[in-house]
């Protein structure tokens, strides 16, 4: 989000002692990394739930274990969807901006 | 993850109560068993619950020791050797020379009480699980119009 800060676009004279804050990380790759990581985690939970359900059918696991795994996958998927919704709405808000 | 941790605690409770119900079932099934692999009558089994980390792994254990995660429960099955019933029944194949038969120390009434307790406890764990899930879903609604 450092790209959106006004200070960066306004050239502040260096002699006044005010230097614009520098972003430590590249926010674009950082966000991509975070998103990728959480997507992978959600995918892991989904496949884990799938595996537990299969084991339950084969008689290796109890019903409640399968249900718990399914609920965990369900919750993480919903959380991921909410993050995506927020991201899309922020993007749309910026695209609507008058130039 | 705090949310999944509370779900795992509830899951450990479900596991423990499932084990308790299994123990009651085996006690009821063997209430009149006079022959076992180790010889002698069937000995009543009891579940002993102990505090245990809800999830495995070093990180979970470490977090619990630091006070971050609260522990779940674990069920262990122990044998009860007290209170075997001796009845006089000379016609029984397992009777000794004096005609006495040693019957298992299973009291069906007690087992029914244990069964009821385990069932209710299982339900309570399910309710706690659903409450945690409901809170998480409600939290996802934050900011929605």
gemmi code that builds the backbone of each chain (N, CA, C; Angstrom):
import gemmi

chains = {
    "A": [
        ("UNK", (0.816, -1.214, 0.000), (0.000, 0.000, 0.000), (0.849, 1.263, 0.000)),
        ("UNK", (2.156, 1.107, 0.093), (3.025, 2.279, 0.131), (2.891, 3.094, -1.145)),
        ("UNK", (2.494, 2.438, -2.230), (2.345, 3.137, -3.507), (1.230, 4.169, -3.459)),
        ("UNK", (0.283, 4.005, -2.594), (-0.877, 4.885, -2.561), (-0.644, 6.118, -1.691)),
        ("UNK", (0.471, 6.139, -0.981), (0.712, 7.268, -0.092), (1.001, 8.524, -0.884)),
        ("UNK", (0.450, 9.612, -0.429), (0.597, 10.871, -1.153), (2.029, 11.369, -1.076)),
        ("UNK", (2.669, 11.101, 0.050), (4.019, 11.625, 0.230), (4.956, 11.186, -0.888)),
        ("UNK", (4.723, 10.004, -1.404), (5.622, 9.493, -2.428), (5.497, 10.281, -3.729)),
        ("UNK", (4.265, 10.748, -4.058), (4.074, 11.437, -5.332), (4.459, 12.908, -5.241)),
        ("UNK", (4.418, 13.471, -4.060), (4.812, 14.869, -3.911), (6.297, 14.931, -3.605)),
        ("UNK", (6.991, 15.683, -4.414), (8.430, 15.790, -4.209), (8.697, 16.694, -3.012)),
        ("UNK", (9.201, 16.131, -1.962), (9.506, 16.908, -0.761), (10.954, 17.351, -0.845)),
        ("UNK", (11.204, 18.632, -0.743), (12.589, 19.094, -0.783), (13.425, 18.447, 0.323)),
        ("UNK", (14.551, 17.928, -0.087), (15.374, 17.180, 0.847), (15.997, 18.092, 1.903)),
        ("UNK", (16.154, 19.416, 1.531), (16.812, 20.308, 2.483), (15.959, 20.575, 3.708)),
        ("UNK", (14.645, 20.326, 3.578), (13.779, 20.518, 4.735), (13.926, 19.366, 5.737)),
        ("UNK", (14.678, 18.390, 5.336), (14.935, 17.277, 6.258), (13.850, 16.225, 6.237)),
        ("UNK", (12.894, 16.402, 5.316), (11.823, 15.418, 5.251), (12.082, 14.486, 4.074)),
        ("UNK", (12.474, 13.284, 4.374), (12.665, 12.329, 3.283), (11.448, 11.423, 3.222)),
        ("UNK", (10.972, 11.165, 2.033), (9.810, 10.291, 1.915), (10.117, 8.889, 2.425)),
        ("UNK", (9.157, 8.279, 3.152), (9.420, 6.935, 3.680), (9.597, 5.920, 2.562)),
        ("UNK", (10.572, 5.087, 2.736), (10.835, 4.082, 1.707), (10.204, 2.758, 2.117)),
        ("UNK", (9.573, 2.108, 1.146), (8.994, 0.796, 1.416), (10.122, -0.223, 1.550)),
        ("UNK", (10.052, -0.973, 2.620), (11.109, -1.971, 2.849), (10.926, -3.147, 1.898)),
        ("UNK", (9.645, -3.565, 1.770), (9.378, -4.704, 0.887), (8.730, -4.196, -0.379)),
        ("UNK", (8.814, -4.998, -1.396), (8.033, -4.723, -2.584), (6.628, -5.236, -2.275)),
        ("UNK", (5.640, -4.324, -2.118), (4.329, -4.779, -1.660), (3.659, -5.750, -2.617)),
        ("UNK", (3.938, -5.620, -3.903), (3.255, -6.465, -4.881), (3.637, -7.926, -4.690)),
        ("UNK", (4.943, -8.187, -4.657), (5.381, -9.580, -4.515), (5.002, -10.104, -3.134)),
        ("UNK", (5.028, -9.230, -2.115), (4.674, -9.653, -0.770), (3.245, -10.149, -0.712)),
        ("UNK", (2.337, -9.340, -1.290), (0.927, -9.720, -1.240), (0.703, -11.025, -1.996)),
        ("UNK", (1.399, -11.125, -3.125), (1.281, -12.330, -3.943), (1.710, -13.550, -3.130)),
        ("UNK", (2.804, -13.335, -2.390), (3.349, -14.442, -1.595), (2.341, -14.871, -0.529)),
        ("UNK", (1.795, -13.849, 0.174), (0.838, -14.146, 1.253), (-0.379, -14.867, 0.689)),
        ("UNK", (-0.902, -14.344, -0.424), (-2.097, -14.918, -1.046), (-1.825, -16.357, -1.482)),
        ("UNK", (-0.666, -16.544, -2.104), (-0.300, -17.888, -2.558), (-0.200, -18.858, -1.399)),
        ("UNK", (0.431, -18.379, -0.318), (0.604, -19.236, 0.866), (-0.722, -19.637, 1.450)),
        ("UNK", (-1.640, -18.652, 1.596), (-2.919, -18.990, 2.226), (-3.751, -19.872, 1.299)),
        ("UNK", (-3.632, -19.648, -0.002), (-4.368, -20.508, -0.947), (-3.890, -21.944, -0.828)),
        ("UNK", (-2.564, -22.080, -0.685), (-2.011, -23.426, -0.562), (-2.514, -24.092, 0.722)),
        ("UNK", (-2.594, -23.279, 1.795), (-3.053, -23.834, 3.072), (-4.506, -24.297, 2.988)),
        ("UNK", (-5.336, -23.464, 2.331), (-6.745, -23.834, 2.152), (-6.835, -25.114, 1.336)),
        ("UNK", (-6.036, -25.185, 0.302), (-6.035, -26.378, -0.548), (-5.608, -27.607, 0.246)),
        ("UNK", (-4.600, -27.420, 1.099), (-4.138, -28.524, 1.960), (-5.264, -29.029, 2.837)),
        ("UNK", (-5.984, -28.068, 3.467), (-7.069, -28.452, 4.375), (-8.173, -29.190, 3.619)),
        ("UNK", (-8.444, -28.720, 2.384), (-9.492, -29.367, 1.587), (-9.099, -30.797, 1.251)),
        ("UNK", (-7.830, -30.991, 0.856), (-7.419, -32.351, 0.493), (-7.341, -33.234, 1.729)),
        ("UNK", (-6.996, -32.605, 2.866), (-6.964, -33.347, 4.126), (-8.369, -33.832, 4.493)),
        ("UNK", (-9.351, -32.932, 4.317), (-10.742, -33.297, 4.605), (-11.176, -34.430, 3.688)),
        ("UNK", (-10.770, -34.337, 2.436), (-11.098, -35.372, 1.457), (-10.539, -36.719, 1.897)),
        ("UNK", (-9.278, -36.667, 2.329), (-8.601, -37.901, 2.750), (-9.266, -38.495, 3.992)),
        ("UNK", (-9.601, -37.598, 4.948), (-10.240, -38.079, 6.184), (-11.588, -38.712, 5.874)),
        ("UNK", (-12.343, -38.092, 4.938), (-13.651, -38.656, 4.568), (-13.475, -40.046, 3.973)),
        ("UNK", (-12.448, -40.163, 3.118), (-12.189, -41.457, 2.497), (-11.831, -42.508, 3.562)),
        ("UNK", (-10.996, -42.089, 4.520), (-10.601, -43.013, 5.581), (-11.784, -43.391, 6.451)),
        ("UNK", (-12.706, -42.408, 6.652), (-13.907, -42.678, 7.442), (-14.748, -43.750, 6.746)),
        ("UNK", (-14.886, -43.621, 5.412), (-15.666, -44.605, 4.655), (-15.003, -45.974, 4.735)),
        ("UNK", (-13.664, -45.974, 4.755), (-12.937, -47.238, 4.839), (-12.910, -47.795, 6.259)),
        ("UNK", (-13.431, -47.014, 7.217), (-13.511, -47.505, 8.587), (-12.299, -47.210, 9.435)),
        ("UNK", (-11.375, -46.368, 8.931), (-10.169, -46.074, 9.712), (-10.375, -44.886, 10.647)),
        ("UNK", (-11.367, -44.066, 10.382), (-11.599, -42.866, 11.194), (-13.047, -42.836, 11.658)),
        ("UNK", (-13.270, -42.054, 12.719), (-14.638, -41.882, 13.204), (-15.356, -40.818, 12.382)),
        ("UNK", (-16.684, -40.827, 12.500), (-17.489, -39.860, 11.749), (-17.137, -38.451, 12.185)),
        ("UNK", (-16.986, -38.262, 13.516), (-16.759, -36.893, 13.987), (-15.417, -36.348, 13.509)),
        ("UNK", (-14.426, -37.239, 13.333), (-13.133, -36.763, 12.826), (-13.276, -36.238, 11.402)),
        ("UNK", (-14.061, -36.962, 10.603), (-14.308, -36.511, 9.234), (-15.054, -35.178, 9.235)),
        ("UNK", (-16.056, -35.081, 10.137), (-16.848, -33.844, 10.192), (-15.988, -32.663, 10.621)),
        ("UNK", (-15.079, -32.903, 11.591), (-14.203, -31.822, 12.062), (-13.298, -31.354, 10.921)),
        ("UNK", (-12.743, -32.304, 10.191), (-11.861, -31.951, 9.073), (-12.633, -31.171, 8.011)),
        ("UNK", (-13.875, -31.605, 7.740), (-14.702, -30.918, 6.741), (-15.012, -29.494, 7.188)),
        ("UNK", (-15.321, -29.346, 8.490), (-15.662, -28.014, 8.995), (-14.455, -27.076, 8.927)),
        ("UNK", (-13.272, -27.612, 9.236), (-12.062, -26.794, 9.158), (-11.837, -26.313, 7.727)),
        ("UNK", (-12.002, -27.234, 6.789), (-11.833, -26.870, 5.381), (-12.880, -25.842, 4.967)),
        ("UNK", (-14.103, -26.054, 5.410), (-15.213, -25.154, 5.100), (-14.911, -23.732, 5.588)),
        ("UNK", (-14.472, -23.637, 6.874), (-14.205, -22.324, 7.462), (-13.058, -21.615, 6.745)),
        ("UNK", (-11.986, -22.375, 6.451), (-10.835, -21.723, 5.819), (-11.183, -21.270, 4.405)),
        ("UNK", (-12.026, -22.044, 3.729), (-12.450, -21.641, 2.377), (-13.271, -20.357, 2.440)),
        ("UNK", (-14.166, -20.283, 3.427), (-14.987, -19.072, 3.566), (-14.131, -17.848, 3.856)),
        ("UNK", (-13.116, -18.051, 4.736), (-12.212, -16.945, 5.066), (-11.474, -16.487, 3.814)),
        ("UNK", (-11.014, -17.438, 3.028), (-10.295, -17.117, 1.791), (-11.203, -16.344, 0.838)),
        ("UNK", (-12.468, -16.773, 0.747), (-13.418, -16.090, -0.131), (-13.634, -14.651, 0.320)),
        ("UNK", (-13.708, -14.451, 1.651), (-13.905, -13.090, 2.164), (-12.713, -12.206, 1.821)),
        ("UNK", (-11.503, -12.773, 1.951), (-10.303, -12.005, 1.596), (-10.351, -11.626, 0.121)),
        ("UNK", (-10.756, -12.575, -0.715), (-10.862, -12.309, -2.149), (-11.894, -11.224, -2.421)),
        ("UNK", (-13.057, -11.314, -1.746), (-14.103, -10.312, -1.949), (-13.595, -8.917, -1.608)),
        ("UNK", (-12.890, -8.816, -0.466), (-12.362, -7.518, -0.041), (-11.377, -6.994, -1.075)),
        ("UNK", (-10.545, -7.890, -1.574), (-9.524, -7.509, -2.550), (-10.184, -7.001, -3.830)),
        ("UNK", (-11.179, -7.728, -4.319), (-11.872, -7.354, -5.554), (-12.574, -6.010, -5.371)),
        ("UNK", (-13.215, -5.812, -4.218), (-13.954, -4.562, -4.022), (-12.991, -3.385, -3.947)),
        ("UNK", (-11.806, -3.595, -3.353), (-10.809, -2.527, -3.312), (-10.337, -2.200, -4.724)),
        ("UNK", (-10.136, -3.220, -5.509), (-9.697, -3.040, -6.896), (-10.740, -2.265, -7.688)),
        ("UNK", (-12.005, -2.632, -7.513), (-13.089, -1.968, -8.247), (-13.205, -0.507, -7.839)),
        ("UNK", (-13.008, -0.286, -6.530), (-13.063, 1.085, -6.019), (-12.000, 1.942, -6.700)),
        ("UNK", (-10.820, 1.395, -6.862), (-9.723, 2.138, -7.489), (-10.005, 2.335, -8.978)),
        ("UNK", (-10.592, 1.334, -9.626), (-10.873, 1.438, -11.054), (-11.950, 2.482, -11.333)),
        ("UNK", (-12.828, 2.723, -10.348), (-13.892, 3.718, -10.514), (-13.388, 5.142, -10.343)),
        ("UNK", (-12.151, 5.277, -9.910), (-11.600, 6.599, -9.592), (-11.559, 7.493, -10.830)),
        ("UNK", (-11.970, 8.749, -10.672), (-11.958, 9.692, -11.796), (-10.530, 10.187, -12.039)),
        ("UNK", (-10.138, 10.190, -13.293), (-8.793, 10.684, -13.603), (-8.906, 12.057, -14.264)),
    ],
    "B": [
        ("UNK", (-2.974, -21.142, 15.050), (-4.300, -20.597, 14.710), (-5.268, -20.818, 15.870)),
        ("UNK", (-5.753, -19.743, 16.439), (-6.591, -19.848, 17.618), (-7.917, -20.528, 17.370)),
        ("UNK", (-8.506, -20.263, 16.215), (-9.831, -20.807, 15.929), (-9.780, -22.317, 15.799)),
        ("UNK", (-8.862, -22.808, 14.989), (-8.790, -24.243, 14.766), (-8.372, -24.969, 16.031)),
        ("UNK", (-7.661, -24.247, 16.911), (-7.230, -24.883, 18.151), (-8.439, -25.232, 19.013)),
        ("UNK", (-9.424, -24.306, 19.086), (-10.600, -24.606, 19.900), (-11.421, -25.723, 19.253)),
        ("UNK", (-11.397, -25.781, 17.939), (-12.100, -26.886, 17.271), (-11.418, -28.211, 17.599)),
        ("UNK", (-10.079, -28.157, 17.674), (-9.338, -29.393, 17.957), (-9.559, -29.859, 19.392)),
        ("UNK", (-9.702, -28.888, 20.312), (-9.989, -29.262, 21.707), (-11.330, -29.994, 21.772)),
        ("UNK", (-12.326, -29.442, 21.067), (-13.635, -30.106, 21.033), (-13.511, -31.486, 20.391)),
        ("UNK", (-12.689, -31.584, 19.346), (-12.520, -32.874, 18.670), (-11.883, -33.894, 19.597)),
        ("UNK", (-10.947, -33.437, 20.446), (-10.319, -34.381, 21.386), (-11.349, -34.858, 22.408)),
        ("UNK", (-12.261, -33.964, 22.802), (-13.349, -34.368, 23.701), (-14.260, -35.389, 23.046)),
        ("UNK", (-14.551, -35.171, 21.767), (-15.389, -36.125, 21.032), (-14.709, -37.488, 20.976)),
        ("UNK", (-13.403, -37.482, 20.701), (-12.641, -38.734, 20.656), (-12.713, -39.464, 21.977)),
        ("UNK", (-12.507, -38.693, 23.075), (-12.482, -39.303, 24.404), (-13.841, -39.914, 24.734)),
        ("UNK", (-14.923, -39.190, 24.435), (-16.258, -39.706, 24.767), (-16.622, -40.891, 23.901)),
        ("UNK", (-16.127, -40.873, 22.669), (-16.345, -42.008, 21.777), (-15.691, -43.252, 22.381)),
        ("UNK", (-14.496, -43.051, 22.914), (-13.768, -44.144, 23.556), (-14.528, -44.629, 24.793)),
        ("UNK", (-15.091, -43.674, 25.537), (-15.846, -44.037, 26.746), (-17.061, -44.871, 26.380)),
        ("UNK", (-17.746, -44.496, 25.302), (-18.938, -45.245, 24.879), (-18.543, -46.644, 24.423)),
        ("UNK", (-17.377, -46.713, 23.760), (-16.882, -48.017, 23.325), (-16.602, -48.924, 24.527)),
        ("UNK", (-16.043, -48.308, 25.575), (-15.744, -49.077, 26.792), (-17.023, -49.593, 27.430)),
        ("UNK", (-18.046, -48.720, 27.505), (-19.330, -49.141, 28.079), (-19.910, -50.283, 27.260)),
        ("UNK", (-19.802, -50.167, 25.936), (-20.356, -51.207, 25.067), (-19.672, -52.542, 25.310)),
        ("UNK", (-18.336, -52.506, 25.427), (-17.638, -53.781, 25.649), (-17.945, -54.341, 27.030)),
        ("UNK", (-18.136, -53.469, 28.028), (-18.505, -53.936, 29.369), (-19.871, -54.604, 29.349)),
        ("UNK", (-20.834, -53.968, 28.653), (-22.187, -54.531, 28.598), (-22.196, -55.845, 27.828)),
        ("UNK", (-21.396, -55.882, 26.746), (-21.364, -57.102, 25.938), (-20.753, -58.257, 26.719)),
        ("UNK", (-19.796, -57.925, 27.605), (-19.106, -58.971, 28.357), (-19.588, -59.082, 29.801)),
        ("UNK", (-20.808, -58.621, 30.066), (-21.302, -58.576, 31.444), (-21.375, -59.959, 32.082)),
        ("UNK", (-21.456, -61.023, 31.266), (-21.559, -62.371, 31.827), (-20.463, -63.289, 31.309)),
        ("UNK", (-19.372, -62.683, 30.810), (-18.287, -63.487, 30.245), (-17.445, -64.104, 31.360)),
        ("UNK", (-17.308, -65.409, 31.333), (-16.508, -66.079, 32.368), (-15.167, -66.578, 31.836)),
        ("UNK", (-14.975, -66.501, 30.534), (-13.703, -66.956, 29.967), (-13.045, -65.825, 29.196)),
        ("UNK", (-11.775, -65.596, 29.490), (-11.017, -64.596, 28.732), (-9.689, -65.205, 28.299)),
        ("UNK", (-8.990, -64.487, 27.460), (-7.702, -64.972, 26.947), (-6.713, -65.190, 28.085)),
        ("UNK", (-6.745, -64.277, 29.055), (-5.788, -64.380, 30.163), (-6.287, -65.327, 31.256)),
        ("UNK", (-7.426, -65.961, 31.037), (-8.000, -66.856, 32.028), (-8.815, -66.086, 33.047)),
        ("UNK", (-9.785, -66.721, 33.671), (-10.627, -66.042, 34.654), (-11.728, -65.253, 33.987)),
        ("UNK", (-12.567, -64.618, 34.788), (-13.693, -63.870, 34.208), (-13.242, -62.556, 33.596)),
        ("UNK", (-14.166, -61.952, 32.849), (-13.908, -60.648, 32.224), (-13.772, -59.592, 33.320)),
        ("UNK", (-12.795, -58.711, 33.152), (-12.624, -57.613, 34.110), (-13.187, -56.344, 33.499)),
        ("UNK", (-13.953, -55.653, 34.306), (-14.601, -54.427, 33.846), (-13.551, -53.391, 33.429)),
        ("UNK", (-13.788, -52.721, 32.296), (-12.865, -51.680, 31.835), (-13.429, -50.308, 32.161)),
        ("UNK", (-12.520, -49.419, 32.511), (-12.940, -48.051, 32.838), (-12.124, -47.079, 32.009)),
        ("UNK", (-12.728, -45.950, 31.665), (-11.956, -44.916, 30.963), (-11.508, -43.881, 31.989)),
        ("UNK", (-10.231, -43.554, 31.906), (-9.678, -42.503, 32.749), (-9.298, -41.360, 31.822)),
        ("UNK", (-9.839, -40.183, 32.112), (-9.565, -39.034, 31.245), (-8.385, -38.248, 31.795)),
        ("UNK", (-7.510, -37.832, 30.904), (-6.384, -37.008, 31.327), (-6.209, -35.849, 30.354)),
        ("UNK", (-5.653, -34.786, 30.889), (-5.369, -33.597, 30.092), (-4.279, -33.936, 29.074)),
        ("UNK", (-4.461, -33.491, 27.843), (-3.450, -33.766, 26.814), (-3.497, -32.667, 25.776)),
        ("UNK", (-2.375, -32.381, 25.127), (-2.407, -31.378, 24.072), (-3.376, -31.797, 22.966)),
        ("UNK", (-4.168, -30.820, 22.488), (-5.201, -31.148, 21.510), (-4.604, -31.530, 20.158)),
        ("UNK", (-3.452, -30.931, 19.818), (-2.852, -31.277, 18.528), (-1.410, -31.716, 18.746)),
        ("UNK", (-0.965, -32.573, 17.853), (0.385, -33.119, 18.001), (1.418, -32.133, 17.461)),
        ("UNK", (2.656, -32.462, 17.689), (3.736, -31.672, 17.122), (4.404, -30.788, 18.151)),
        ("UNK", (5.630, -30.436, 17.849), (6.425, -29.650, 18.784), (5.828, -28.253, 18.987)),
        ("UNK", (5.399, -27.644, 17.880), (4.898, -26.265, 17.950), (3.687, -26.168, 18.864)),
        ("UNK", (2.777, -27.157, 18.739), (1.554, -27.147, 19.557), (1.902, -27.332, 21.033)),
        ("UNK", (2.842, -28.257, 21.289), (3.277, -28.523, 22.664), (3.923, -27.282, 23.262)),
        ("UNK", (4.782, -26.659, 22.476), (5.501, -25.462, 22.936), (4.511, -24.345, 23.263)),
        ("UNK", (3.560, -24.160, 22.360), (2.552, -23.120, 22.525), (1.721, -23.375, 23.773)),
        ("UNK", (1.460, -24.664, 24.032), (0.667, -24.991, 25.218), (1.453, -24.689, 26.490)),
        ("UNK", (2.757, -25.007, 26.453), (3.597, -24.758, 27.626), (3.705, -23.258, 27.895)),
        ("UNK", (3.676, -22.478, 26.840), (3.749, -21.024, 26.989), (2.412, -20.438, 27.418)),
        ("UNK", (1.373, -21.238, 27.423), (0.061, -20.754, 27.827), (-0.777, -20.246, 26.675)),
        ("UNK", (-0.310, -20.450, 25.450), (-1.067, -19.979, 24.286), (-2.257, -20.863, 23.991)),
        ("UNK", (-2.022, -22.167, 23.981), (-3.098, -23.109, 23.688), (-3.529, -23.815, 24.960)),
        ("UNK", (-4.823, -24.028, 25.078), (-5.322, -24.788, 26.218), (-5.373, -26.261, 25.830)),
        ("UNK", (-5.159, -27.146, 26.805), (-5.090, -28.558, 26.460), (-6.448, -29.178, 26.178)),
        ("UNK", (-6.428, -30.273, 25.448), (-7.627, -31.065, 25.217), (-7.662, -32.208, 26.217)),
        ("UNK", (-8.301, -33.293, 25.825), (-8.459, -34.422, 26.738), (-8.076, -35.712, 26.015)),
        ("UNK", (-7.669, -36.671, 26.809), (-7.282, -37.964, 26.246), (-7.866, -39.057, 27.138)),
        ("UNK", (-8.390, -40.112, 26.540), (-8.993, -41.195, 27.311), (-8.067, -42.401, 27.327)),
        ("UNK", (-7.869, -42.956, 28.516), (-7.102, -44.194, 28.642), (-8.019, -45.246, 29.245)),
        ("UNK", (-7.832, -46.477, 28.839), (-8.671, -47.565, 29.341), (-7.868, -48.378, 30.347)),
        ("UNK", (-8.432, -48.514, 31.561), (-7.768, -49.319, 32.594), (-8.734, -50.422, 33.046)),
        ("UNK", (-8.168, -51.491, 33.591), (-8.997, -52.603, 34.055), (-9.258, -52.471, 35.545)),
        ("UNK", (-10.499, -52.783, 35.924), (-10.906, -52.726, 37.321), (-10.911, -54.159, 37.853)),
        ("UNK", (-10.070, -54.443, 38.853), (-9.970, -55.827, 39.350), (-10.806, -56.048, 40.608)),
        ("UNK", (-11.438, -54.975, 41.100), (-12.186, -55.067, 42.364), (-13.609, -55.584, 42.131)),
        ("UNK", (-14.126, -56.256, 43.140), (-15.562, -56.565, 43.183), (-16.041, -57.655, 42.265)),
        ("UNK", (-15.224, -58.694, 42.055), (-15.703, -59.823, 41.245), (-16.764, -60.576, 42.032)),
        ("UNK", (-17.826, -60.991, 41.344), (-18.934, -61.660, 42.027), (-18.735, -63.176, 41.980)),
        ("UNK", (-18.885, -63.815, 43.128), (-18.783, -65.274, 43.169), (-20.173, -65.839, 43.480)),
        ("UNK", (-20.685, -66.679, 42.592), (-22.016, -67.270, 42.814), (-21.886, -68.801, 42.812)),
        ("UNK", (-22.827, -69.434, 43.483), (-22.832, -70.898, 43.532), (-23.639, -71.442, 42.363)),
        ("UNK", (-23.000, -72.138, 41.451), (-23.675, -72.694, 40.275), (-22.876, -73.901, 39.790)),
        ("UNK", (-23.090, -75.053, 40.424), (-22.273, -76.241, 40.105), (-22.428, -76.711, 38.663)),
        ("UNK", (-23.567, -76.398, 38.012), (-23.780, -76.885, 36.642), (-23.031, -76.039, 35.605)),
        ("UNK", (-22.490, -74.930, 36.034), (-21.774, -74.058, 35.096), (-20.460, -74.702, 34.661)),
        ("UNK", (-20.120, -74.652, 33.381), (-18.874, -75.299, 32.920), (-17.613, -74.711, 33.565)),
        ("UNK", (-17.696, -73.463, 33.998), (-16.518, -72.826, 34.574), (-16.526, -72.842, 36.106)),
        ("UNK", (-17.378, -73.671, 36.688), (-17.421, -73.748, 38.159), (-16.216, -74.517, 38.688)),
        ("UNK", (-15.698, -74.113, 39.856), (-14.563, -74.842, 40.446), (-15.084, -76.046, 41.245)),
        ("UNK", (-14.194, -76.719, 41.981), (-14.575, -77.973, 42.657), (-15.724, -77.763, 43.632)),
        ("UNK", (-15.740, -76.609, 44.314), (-16.799, -76.367, 45.288), (-18.078, -75.836, 44.641)),
        ("UNK", (-18.106, -75.712, 43.310), (-19.314, -75.267, 42.614), (-19.464, -73.772, 42.515)),
        ("UNK", (-18.404, -73.013, 42.803), (-18.485, -71.544, 42.748), (-17.994, -71.034, 41.388)),
        ("UNK", (-18.715, -70.052, 40.843), (-18.340, -69.439, 39.572), (-18.029, -67.964, 39.826)),
        ("UNK", (-16.915, -67.495, 39.300), (-16.595, -66.068, 39.431), (-17.125, -65.328, 38.211)),
        ("UNK", (-18.013, -64.384, 38.474), (-18.623, -63.604, 37.388), (-17.940, -62.236, 37.280)),
        ("UNK", (-18.018, -61.612, 36.125), (-17.378, -60.296, 35.943), (-17.908, -59.255, 36.916)),
        ("UNK", (-17.090, -58.231, 37.176), (-17.491, -57.157, 38.095), (-18.229, -56.037, 37.368)),
        ("UNK", (-19.020, -56.416, 36.370), (-19.762, -55.410, 35.605), (-21.148, -55.249, 36.211)),
        ("UNK", (-21.477, -54.004, 36.547), (-22.836, -53.706, 37.000), (-23.544, -52.990, 35.858)),
        ("UNK", (-24.577, -53.636, 35.355), (-25.262, -53.105, 34.175), (-25.845, -51.720, 34.449)),
        ("UNK", (-26.377, -51.527, 35.650), (-26.968, -50.226, 35.987), (-25.904, -49.124, 35.942)),
        ("UNK", (-24.727, -49.432, 36.522), (-23.634, -48.461, 36.515), (-23.186, -48.137, 35.096)),
        ("UNK", (-23.159, -49.181, 34.276), (-22.754, -48.981, 32.884), (-23.733, -48.083, 32.145)),
        ("UNK", (-25.011, -48.230, 32.458), (-26.020, -47.377, 31.818), (-25.812, -45.917, 32.204)),
        ("UNK", (-25.462, -45.700, 33.474), (-25.207, -44.326, 33.935), (-23.997, -43.756, 33.199)),
        ("UNK", (-22.934, -44.586, 33.073), (-21.738, -44.148, 32.348), (-22.065, -43.828, 30.888)),
        ("UNK", (-22.927, -44.667, 30.309), (-23.319, -44.476, 28.912), (-24.031, -43.141, 28.736)),
        ("UNK", (-24.936, -42.871, 29.670), (-25.704, -41.623, 29.613), (-24.771, -40.418, 29.733)),
        ("UNK", (-23.833, -40.526, 30.680), (-22.894, -39.438, 30.911), (-22.031, -39.194, 29.664)),
        ("UNK", (-21.553, -40.291, 29.060), (-20.706, -40.164, 27.877), (-21.480, -39.558, 26.705)),
        ("UNK", (-22.752, -39.997, 26.558), (-23.569, -39.473, 25.458), (-23.793, -37.973, 25.619)),
        ("UNK", (-24.148, -37.575, 26.845), (-24.406, -36.142, 27.098), (-23.130, -35.324, 26.913)),
        ("UNK", (-22.010, -35.897, 27.342), (-20.739, -35.198, 27.218), (-20.362, -35.028, 25.739)),
        ("UNK", (-20.650, -36.053, 24.961), (-20.411, -35.994, 23.513), (-21.233, -34.852, 22.912)),
        ("UNK", (-22.510, -34.792, 23.315), (-23.391, -33.727, 22.822), (-22.859, -32.355, 23.215)),
        ("UNK", (-22.365, -32.257, 24.456), (-21.828, -30.974, 24.922), (-20.631, -30.550, 24.081)),
        ("UNK", (-19.779, -31.522, 23.733), (-18.618, -31.218, 22.902), (-19.033, -30.752, 21.514)),
        ("UNK", (-20.080, -31.398, 20.979), (-20.579, -30.986, 19.665), (-21.105, -29.553, 19.747)),
        ("UNK", (-21.808, -29.245, 20.843), (-22.355, -27.892, 21.011), (-21.225, -26.861, 21.082)),
        ("UNK", (-20.149, -27.207, 21.829), (-19.013, -26.283, 21.935), (-18.366, -26.079, 20.566)),
        ("UNK", (-18.258, -27.165, 19.811), (-17.687, -27.095, 18.460), (-18.524, -26.164, 17.587)),
        ("UNK", (-19.856, -26.367, 17.625), (-20.743, -25.548, 16.801), (-20.688, -24.079, 17.226)),
        ("UNK", (-20.531, -23.847, 18.532), (-20.450, -22.466, 19.010), (-19.198, -21.788, 18.457)),
        ("UNK", (-18.069, -22.514, 18.493), (-16.815, -21.956, 17.967), (-16.951, -21.680, 16.478)),
        ("UNK", (-17.593, -22.597, 15.773), (-17.781, -22.419, 14.335), (-18.700, -21.221, 14.051)),
        ("UNK", (-19.765, -21.130, 14.860), (-20.696, -20.014, 14.693), (-20.016, -18.674, 14.913)),
        ("UNK", (-19.122, -18.631, 15.909), (-18.389, -17.388, 16.162), (-17.509, -17.029, 14.987)),
        ("UNK", (-16.857, -18.030, 14.419), (-15.971, -17.782, 13.271), (-16.772, -17.267, 12.080)),
        ("UNK", (-17.920, -17.889, 11.838), (-18.749, -17.463, 10.709), (-19.276, -16.055, 10.927)),
        ("UNK", (-19.613, -15.752, 12.196), (-20.101, -14.404, 12.509), (-18.981, -13.383, 12.269)),
        ("UNK", (-17.753, -13.786, 12.642), (-16.611, -12.883, 12.457), (-16.389, -12.599, 10.982)),
        ("UNK", (-16.685, -13.564, 10.127), (-16.517, -13.349, 8.679), (-17.561, -12.377, 8.138)),
        ("UNK", (-18.616, -12.160, 8.923), (-19.655, -11.232, 8.464), (-19.329, -9.786, 8.821)),
        ("UNK", (-18.241, -9.580, 9.604), (-17.864, -8.223, 10.011), (-17.618, -7.380, 8.757)),
        ("UNK", (-18.262, -6.250, 8.687), (-18.046, -5.367, 7.562), (-19.031, -5.562, 6.419)),
        ("UNK", (-19.795, -6.633, 6.461), (-20.814, -6.829, 5.425), (-22.023, -5.970, 5.747)),
        ("UNK", (-22.634, -5.468, 4.715), (-23.804, -4.634, 4.962), (-25.016, -5.513, 5.247)),
    ],
}
model = gemmi.Model(1)
for chain_id, residues in chains.items():
    chain = gemmi.Chain(chain_id)
    for i, (resn, *xyz) in enumerate(residues, 1):
        res = gemmi.Residue()
        res.name, res.seqid = resn, gemmi.SeqId(i, " ")
        for name, pos in zip(("N", "CA", "C"), xyz):
            atom = gemmi.Atom()
            atom.name, atom.element = name, gemmi.Element(name[0])
            atom.pos, atom.b_iso = gemmi.Position(*pos), 0.0
            res.add_atom(atom)
        chain.add_residue(res)
    model.add_chain(chain)
structure = gemmi.Structure()
structure.add_model(model)
structure.setup_entities()
